Amino acid sequence: MTLRVTEMKLAVPDLISNSYFPAIAAAELGFFAREGLDVETELIFPVDKAYAALAGGRVDFVGGSAHSALAAFPEWQGVKLLCALGQGMYWFLVMHVDFDPQRGDITCVKGRSIGAAPWVDMGLRGLLQASGIDPVRDEVRIGPVPGVAGAGVNFGVNAAKALEERKIDGFWANGMGAEVAVRRGVGRIVVDVRRGDGPPECFHFTMASLAATDSLIAGSPDVAAAAVRAIVNTHAALKVDPGRSMAVARRLFPPAEAELIAELIRRDLPYYDASISEESVAAMNRFARASGILTTDPGYGRIAATELCALWNG
């Protein structure tokens, strides 16, 4: 039976990015529509506001960093992760080339100003702590990028611009922001956690995920299942032909960033797995407690929509 659901909304905290691209592409390439879901994508920055919109019923799904659901759903009450959009913590530490930063040398942040979005900055703080760096002792100034605030902000590309203008010494942001900074010759990637930089335990601090409320999952299980199938099918389509991303990017991105997306998606393909493991949830819980945003130890089934796990692998 074809679902007839209209005007569903998906919130993402960064649009000109590869981070949440599978969810955006599911809408733009028709994979949601094939499942009977008419999904409109809305940019809501920062990510805590995207989850607040979910809690308030203004949107139906959030494609965002998994741990950030705690901003609007304390102790994971009222929300679940339907599936992963990609495995692992997906932000990059990029420093200005003038400091001659070397790949993997996290100590280069000492005494520097690092731009990071709200809630995203927790991943950087966790990385630094795991690497033996104390932001207070080592004078690492982590905070918002000057001039980057409010609705409609695409953080990564704006962080690259701020780095070029020397408003910050480095940034912690998505792959698009990192690629733009590198190609402009102003930034150099220091840490890419997913590809082996930094302490291994940092990989599972968070992930890009698709989230929905408990009420949607319980009240419309067919909708929740359809959304997961759409993401799984989008992953599969992009694995077959990463170039399909270009059609989406050319509609939504500025020309320069649109030309980068196919290569960024190709690099991300090894992480396109919709499953959510018990290992990743347990590690994310430890990270959340260490970050002060979680006090309990919710079970795997409280956080992940395990009733949909049969769909995660297609």
N, C-alpha and C positions, 0 to 999 in steps of 0.2 A: 504494500500500500504506500502511495506517495504522501509524504507529509505535506501539510499546507500551513506552514508557519511563516508569517510575514513580519517585517520590520524588527527583526532581532538585531541587536547591536553588539559589536565587538569593540572593546577598548584596548588600545595599545599605547604604551608610554613613549614610544619612539617609532616613527613611521619610515623615515629615510634611513633604513637600517636593514641588516640581514638578521638581526636577533629574533624578531618575531615574524619573519617573512613567511614561514609556512602557514600561519593563520591568515595573514593578509592575502597571500596567494590563493588560499582556499576560497576566499570570497571573490577575488578578482578573476580567477581562472575557472570559476563555476563549480568547484568541488562541493561547496556548501549547497549550492542550488541543486546539484544532482541528488542530494540527500533530502531535498524538499525544504531547505532552510534558506530564507532570504536574509542575508547578513550584511549589514552596513558597518564599515570600519570607522571608528572615531579615534582621533589622537587626543589622549588625555595625559598630560605631563604635570607633575612627576607621577611615578607608579603608584604611590599611596593614594593619590586622587583617583586613579583608575579603579583601584579596589574599593574606594569609598563610593564610587558611582555604582559598582556592582552591589555593594551592601545596601545602597539606597534604591535599588531597582531601576536605575537609569540606563544600565546596560545589562546584557544577558551573559556575556563572557568577557574575561580579561585574558589577553595574551601578554604575559609579563613575567618578571622574576618570581619564582615560586615562593620564596621566603617572605616576599613583600605582602602576601595575602594577610599576614599577621597585622598589618597596619590598620585594617578595617575589620578583621575577624580574630579577636584575641583568642589565644589558645586553640586556634583552628576551629572555632565553633561557628558553624553556619556556612562553611565553604569547603570545597574539595577540588583537587587537581584532577581534571578529566583525563589528561594525558600530557606527555612531554612534547614540546615543540622541538627540542634538541637536548642532548645530554650534556651535563657539565656546566660549570661556571664560565660564562662566555664573554666576559669583559677583558680588555687589554690595558696594561699599563704602558703608556706612551710618554716619553720624555723628550724635551727639546734637544735637537742635535748639538746645540752649543755646549752642552754638558758632556758630550762624548759618552753617552750611556752605552753600556754593553749588555747584550742579551743575557738575561738571567741574574744580573747584578742588581738586586733589589735595594741595596744600600744607597744607590744613587738618589733615592728620594729624600735622604737626610738633608734637612735645612731647606727644603723646597716646598713650593705651593702646588698642590695637586687638585685639579678640578674633578668633582664627582657629583652625580645627582643624588638627591635624597633617597635613602634606602639602598641604592646601589653602592654608596660609600661604605656600607657595612661589609661588603665583600672585600673591599680593599683593606679595611681595618683588620679583618680576619686574616687576610693574606700577610699583612705586615706582622701581626702578632705571631703567626705561625713561623715567620721567618726571623723572629727575634728582634724585631724593630718596634720600639715604643714611640708612637707619634709625639707624645709630650717630651720625653727625654731627648729624642732625636730631632725635634723641631720640624716635624712633618705637618704642614698646614693643609688639611683636607677640608674642602668646602665647595659651595656652589661656584660655577663659572660666572664671573662678572657679566651682567647683561643677559644671562640666560635664565629666564623665569617666566612663569605664566603659561596659559593655555597655548597650544599650537607649537610648542617648542620641540625641535628635533635635536636632542642633546648631543649626540655624537659628532655631527657635522659642525655644530656650533662650538663644541669643545676644540675641534681642530682649528677653527677660525681664531678662537681665543688664544690658542698656542702660537699660531702664526703671528698674532698681534702682540705677543709677549705679555698677555694679561695673566698667564699662568705659566708655571715651569713644566707641567706635565698634566696628563689627565688619565682617568680610569673610565673607559667607555667602550662602546660596541666596535665591531669589526669595521663598519663603514667609517666611523670617525678615525680609527687607527689607519685605515688604508688611505684616506684623504690626506692625513698628516704626513704619512710616509711618502706618498707620491708628490706632495708639494715640497718635499725636501726639508720640512721643518721638524718632523718628529721621527723617533726611532722606537720600535717596539722593544720593551724590556721584559715584559712578562705576558705570556699567553698560557694560562693555566691549563687549558684543555690539551695543549700540545706539549706538555711536559715541563713547563717552567714553574718554579716555586714548589713548596711542599706538596706531596701527592694528596694529602687529606683535603686540600682546598678545592679539588675537582668537584666534590659533591656538596659544597656549601649551598648551592642553589642551582637552578636550571631554568631555562625558558619553558613555560608551561601554559596550558589552557585551563582556566579555572571557571567554575560556575558555583552557584549557591546550592546548598542542600535542598532548598525548596524546589529549584528547577529540576534537579536530578530525581527527586522523589515524585514530583508532580508531573514531570514530562520526561520519563526515562527514554522515550523514543527520540526526543530532541537531543538529549545528552549523548546517546549512542550515535546518532547521525553526525553530530559534531566531531566525535572521535574518528568515525569512518572517513570524514572529509579530510581531516589532518593526515591520517595514514595514507590515504590515496594521493594527497598533495605531495607528501614525502616521496612516494613511489614515482610519481610523475616527474618530479625534479631530479630524482636519481637517474632516470632514463634520459632526461634532456634538461640539464641546468639552464640551457638557453631560453627555456620557456619563461624564466624569471624576467627576461628583458621586456616582454610585453607589459607585465605588471609595472616594472620600474619606470618605463617610459610614460605611463599614465600618471604615476604618483610622485616621481622623483624629479629633481632638477636634472638637466641633461648630463652634467659631468658625473653625478653619482649614479645615474641610471646605467651609464656605460661600465660601471664597476661591478654591478650586482651579480652578473653571471659567474664571474671568477670567485666572488665571495661565497656564493651558494655552492659552487663546486668544492671549495675548501671545507665547507660545513657538512657536506654529505655524509662523512663518517659518523656524524653525531645525530643524524636524522633517524631517530628511533623513538617511537611514541611511548614506549614502556616506562614505568616508574618503579624502580626496584626498592625492595625493603632496605637495602644498603644505602641507597641515596636518601631515603626518607630519614633513616636513623642518623646519618651524617648531617643532614640539614637541621634536624632537631638539635643536635649538639651545637652546631654553629649558632642557631637562633638563641639557645640558652646562654651561650657565651657572649652573644651580642646584646643580651638583656631584653629581648623581645618575646621570649617564651619562658614560662616558669615551670610548666609541667612537661610530661613526656608522652604526648599523644601517640596512639598506636598507628600502625601503618594504614589500617582501614579507615581511620579518622581523617587522614590527610589525602590519601589517594583513593580515587573512585574504583576500588577493586572489583566492583560489580561489572565494570567495563573492561577488565583486563584481557578478556578473550579477544577483544577488538584491537588491542595495541599492536599486535604483530600481523594484522591483516587477516 
